[in-house]
Amino acid sequence: MNTFQIVQAAIIGVAVLVSAYVAFRKLLPKTSTRVMAGVSASLNHDGRPAFVRSLGRKLQPASASGSCGDGCDSCNSCGPAPATRTDAQPLTFKSRH
């Protein structure tokens, strides 16, 4: 294996990891927040080196502010209000002839 193949494999590996991370954050936002909080808490313990603790603080997810206008879905009332049902109307079919 020459140097080009090693560099190529490293670049492709980084691209795959980054795309998997982005997909994880977009498709599973609550799970990713929970995982990131767990990783952050494990890195931010007393007795860890300063750079590890700072990494833990940077990985800590933003906490929900609790207001209904911030779009965090913490109050389950974000987004448009559900449409109210109206009375059912019968279908009418018209002949093409």
Secondary structure as UniProt FT lines:
FT   HELIX           3..27
FT   HELIX           29..43
FT   TURN            46..47
FT   HELIX           50..59
FT   TURN            68..69
//
